[in-house]
Amino acid sequence: MNAVQNKLFLFDVDGTLYDGRQKKIHSSTCEALQALKNAGHELVIATGRAYFMLYSIAPVIHLIDHFILINGQHILANHQTIYEDKIEHQLLKPLLESFRKRNIPYGFQSAYCESVSHINDTVLASFAELDLNLPPEDANFHEKEAVYQMWCFCDEEQKKEIMIENPAFDFIKWMGVGYDVIKKGQSKGKALRTLLQYLKRDPQDVISFGDGDNDIEMLMESGLGIAMGNASPACKEKANYITSTIEENGIEKALKKFGFLE
C-alpha cells in the first residue's frame, strides 16, 4: 500500500480503540490517530455504540471525520446523517415475545437514547465490563422511540431458539452472554460500502481495525483488514493481518509495519 496517498482508517471502539479493562485509550493510540490526521488521512469510527455513547473515546473524538454507528444502522459523513435504518414494529413484536417468555433481559437502541427491560446481576456485570453507563429500565421503549437495534443477554442455546422464531434478525456476539440484534443483512461491512459510495472512495483506500465478530464484514470489505491480538478467533481468521493486543499498542505497531507511521 502507498502510505502517502490519503486513506480512510476505520476503528472499532471496544477492544480496539478503548481498553475496557484499563478504562482508557492508550497514549500510543491517541498519538497514532493524531499523526494520521496530521498526514491528511480521514478517520472513521465503526462501532455498535450510538453517537451519544462515545464518551469513552472523548480524547480522540475531535479527530474523527465519519461515523458508522449502531452496527451500521446510523451513518454520519462529515457529521451529517447519510443513512439510517429502523426496525419495523411488526418485526419487533415476535422478537419481544421470544425474550419475554424466557425472562431474558433485553435492550433497545435508538440514535439518541437507550433502555433495558430489567436490570439483574448479568446486566450490571456486562455494562461494568465495557465501562458503559447503565441504561434506564423501560421494557416498552419501542412504543415511544425509533429502534435501530436491540440487544439481549442469553446463552447460545437460547439464541439459537430465538433465531429460529425470528428469522428476520442476526445475532452478533459482543461479550460472554450478550448479543447485538440487528436486521438480517445489516453489518458494519454493508455500512462501509454505503459510506464509500457517498464519499466516492475505493475499498482499496480503506484500512480497518477490529476485534469482534461484528467487525468481520468490515475487515473483509477493506483493502487492509487488521485484527487486534485480542480479537475473537473468527475475526482473526478473516483479517489480512493480526497485530498485537490493545494492551501491547497493537494499532501503533500495525501502522508502523505498513508504513503509515515512522
Residue pairs with C-beta under 8 A, 6 or more apart in sequence:
1 7
1 207
1 223
1 224
1 258
1 259
3 258
3 259
3 260
5 205
6 40
6 41
6 42
6 205
7 41
7 42
7 205
7 206
7 207
7 260
8 41
8 42
8 44
8 196
8 199
8 201
8 205
8 206
8 207
9 36
9 41
9 42
9 43
9 44
9 206
9 207
9 208
9 209
10 44
10 45
10 46
10 68
10 192
10 206
10 207
10 208
10 209
10 210
10 218
10 222
11 17
11 33
11 43
11 44
11 45
11 46
11 208
11 209
11 210
11 251
12 46
12 47
12 209
12 210
12 211
12 212
12 214
12 215
12 218
13 45
13 47
13 48
13 49
13 54
13 56
13 57
14 20
14 47
14 48
14 49
14 56
14 130
14 174
14 211
14 212
15 211
15 212
15 228
15 230
15 231
15 246
16 209
16 210
16 211
16 215
16 228
16 246
16 251
17 25
17 29
17 45
17 57
17 60
17 209
17 251
18 24
18 25
18 56
18 57
18 131
19 25
19 26
19 246
19 247
20 129
20 130
20 131
21 247
22 247
23 131
25 56
25 57
25 59
25 60
26 246
26 247
26 249
28 249
28 251
28 252
29 60
29 249
29 251
29 252
30 59
30 60
31 252
32 251
32 252
32 255
32 261
33 43
33 60
33 63
34 60
34 63
35 261
36 43
36 255
36 260
36 261
37 43
37 63
39 260
41 260
42 65
42 66
43 63
43 64
43 65
43 66
44 64
44 65
44 66
44 67
44 68
44 195
45 54
45 57
45 61
45 64
45 66
45 67
45 68
45 69
46 67
46 68
46 72
46 188
46 191
46 192
46 208
46 210
46 215
46 218
47 54
47 67
47 68
47 69
47 71
48 70
48 71
48 149
48 172
48 174
48 180
48 214
49 69
49 70
50 69
50 70
50 74
50 109
50 110
50 111
50 112
50 114
50 148
51 67
51 69
51 74
51 76
51 111
51 112
52 112
52 113
53 114
53 132
53 133
54 61
55 133
56 131
56 132
65 77
65 78
66 75
66 76
66 77
66 78
66 195
66 199
67 74
67 75
67 76
67 79
68 75
68 188
68 191
68 192
68 195
68 218
69 75
69 76
69 111
70 109
70 111
70 148
70 149
70 182
71 149
71 172
71 180
71 182
71 186
71 187
71 188
71 191
71 214
72 85
72 182
72 186
72 187
72 188
72 189
72 190
72 191
72 192
72 194
73 84
73 85
73 86
73 148
73 149
73 182
73 186
73 191
74 81
74 83
74 84
74 85
74 111
74 148
75 81
75 82
75 83
75 84
75 191
75 194
75 195
75 198
76 82
77 195
77 198
77 199
82 194
82 195
82 198
83 191
83 194
84 111
84 148
85 148
85 183
85 186
86 146
86 147
86 148
87 147
87 148
87 149
87 150
87 183
89 142
91 166
91 168
91 169
91 183
92 142
92 147
92 150
94 165
94 166
95 150
95 162
95 166
95 169
95 181
96 106
96 142
98 161
98 162
98 165
98 166
99 106
99 117
99 152
99 162
100 117
102 154
102 158
102 162
104 152
104 153
104 154
104 158
105 116
105 117
105 118
105 119
105 120
105 122
105 123
105 152
105 153
106 116
106 117
106 150
106 151
106 152
106 153
107 114
107 115
107 116
107 117
107 135
107 150
107 151
107 152
108 114
108 115
108 138
108 141
108 142
108 145
108 147
108 150
109 147
109 148
109 149
109 150
109 151
110 141
110 145
110 146
110 147
110 148
111 146
111 148
113 145
114 135
114 141
115 135
115 136
115 137
115 138
115 139
115 141
116 123
116 134
116 135
116 136
116 137
116 138
117 137
117 138
117 139
118 137
118 139
119 134
119 137
122 153
122 177
123 134
123 153
124 134
126 153
126 175
126 176
126 177
126 178
127 133
127 134
129 175
130 175
141 147
149 180
149 181
149 182
150 180
150 181
151 174
151 178
151 179
151 180
151 181
152 162
152 171
152 178
152 179
152 181
153 177
153 178
153 179
154 162
154 177
154 179
155 177
159 171
159 179
162 171
163 169
163 171
167 184
168 183
168 184
169 181
169 182
169 183
169 184
170 181
170 182
170 183
170 184
170 185
170 186
170 187
171 179
171 180
171 181
172 179
172 180
172 181
172 182
172 212
172 213
172 214
173 179
173 212
173 213
173 214
173 232
174 180
174 212
174 213
174 214
180 214
187 214
187 217
187 218
188 210
188 214
188 215
188 217
188 218
189 216
189 217
189 218
189 220
189 221
190 217
191 218
192 203
192 206
192 208
192 217
192 218
192 221
192 222
193 203
193 221
195 201
196 202
196 203
196 206
202 223
203 221
203 222
203 223
204 223
205 223
206 221
206 222
206 223
206 224
207 222
207 223
207 224
207 226
207 258
207 260
208 215
208 218
208 219
208 221
208 222
208 224
208 225
208 226
209 226
209 227
209 228
209 243
209 250
209 251
209 254
210 216
210 218
210 219
210 225
210 226
210 227
210 228
210 231
210 235
210 239
211 227
211 228
211 230
211 231
211 232
211 235
211 246
212 231
212 232
212 235
213 232
213 234
213 235
215 227
215 231
215 235
216 234
216 235
216 238
218 225
219 225
219 226
219 227
219 235
219 238
219 239
219 240
220 238
224 240
224 241
224 258
225 238
225 239
225 240
225 241
226 239
226 240
226 241
226 242
226 243
226 254
227 235
227 236
227 238
227 239
227 241
227 242
227 243
228 242
228 243
228 244
228 245
228 246
228 250
228 251
229 242
229 243
229 244
229 245
229 246
229 248
229 250
230 245
230 246
230 247
230 250
231 239
231 242
236 242
241 254
241 257
241 258
243 250
243 251
243 253
243 254
243 257
244 250
244 253
244 254
252 261
255 261
256 262
